[in-house]
Amino acid sequence: MQALTFQRQPGRPCIEQLLSIAQGDSGGSRRIASVLLSLWCGDSFPCDLQALLYLDSNRLRQILALIAYLHQHGLQLDCLVSQEEMKPILDRYTPV
């Protein structure tokens, strides 16, 4: 299995790519958005982990690398991603 690591700034390129994908209009976008929302505020946005099985392998590796990074450093996604950055995803995937 390939090592799950971040390059350059801790996780930022990976996070930016996932945020961008999550703003799209596909099943994969919706699934990534669900995971990101759950990592950002799990009490408000529970995630069905089975949805990860439907992601392509590159996106799944990115999600797993992000989870591993957060775990290793004792962080939550809201420490790395601001409300402003999450706003497009919140607007798209949360009921009014």
C-alpha positions in Angstrom: 0.0 0.0 0.0 1.2 3.5 -0.9 2.1 5.8 2.0 -0.5 8.4 2.9 1.5 11.6 3.2 1.0 15.3 2.5 3.6 17.4 0.6 4.6 21.0 1.2 2.2 22.8 3.6 0.5 20.3 5.8 -2.3 19.0 3.7 -3.2 22.2 2.1 -2.9 21.2 -1.6 -5.0 18.1 -0.9 -7.6 20.0 1.0 -7.9 22.7 -1.8 -8.3 20.0 -4.4 -11.0 18.2 -2.4 -12.8 21.5 -1.7 -12.8 22.3 -5.4 -14.2 18.9 -6.3 -16.8 19.1 -3.6 -18.2 22.2 -5.3 -18.9 20.2 -8.5 -22.1 18.6 -9.7 -21.4 14.9 -9.7 -22.0 12.0 -7.4 -18.3 12.0 -6.4 -18.6 15.7 -5.6 -21.5 15.1 -3.3 -19.7 12.2 -1.6 -16.6 14.3 -1.1 -18.7 17.2 0.2 -20.4 14.9 2.7 -17.0 13.7 4.1 -15.6 17.2 4.3 -18.7 18.5 6.0 -18.5 15.6 8.5 -14.8 16.2 9.2 -15.5 19.9 9.5 -18.5 19.6 11.9 -19.4 16.0 12.5 -22.3 16.7 14.9 -24.2 18.7 12.3 -23.1 16.6 9.2 -22.9 12.9 9.8 -21.4 10.9 6.9 -22.2 7.5 5.5 -18.8 5.9 5.2 -20.2 3.4 2.6 -20.3 6.4 0.2 -16.5 6.3 0.1 -16.6 2.9 -1.6 -18.0 4.7 -4.7 -15.2 7.2 -5.1 -12.5 6.6 -7.6 -9.3 5.3 -6.0 -7.4 8.6 -6.3 -10.1 10.5 -4.4 -10.4 7.8 -1.8 -6.6 8.0 -1.2 -6.9 11.8 -0.8 -9.7 11.4 1.7 -7.8 8.7 3.6 -4.7 10.8 3.6 -6.6 13.8 5.0 -8.2 11.7 7.8 -4.8 10.2 8.6 -3.2 13.7 8.8 -6.0 15.0 11.0 -5.6 12.0 13.3 -1.8 12.1 13.5 -1.9 15.8 14.4 -4.9 15.8 16.7 -6.7 18.2 14.5 -10.2 18.7 13.1 -10.8 20.0 9.7 -12.2 23.3 11.0 -8.7 24.1 12.2 -7.5 24.0 8.6 -10.6 25.2 6.7 -12.5 28.4 7.4 -16.2 28.9 7.3 -15.7 31.1 4.3 -13.9 28.3 2.5 -16.7 25.9 3.4 -19.5 28.3 2.5 -19.9 27.2 -1.2 -20.3 23.6 0.0 -22.6 24.5 2.9 -24.7 26.5 0.5 -24.9 23.7 -2.0 -25.5 20.7 0.3 -27.4 21.9 3.3 -31.1 22.4 3.3 -32.5 25.9 3.6 
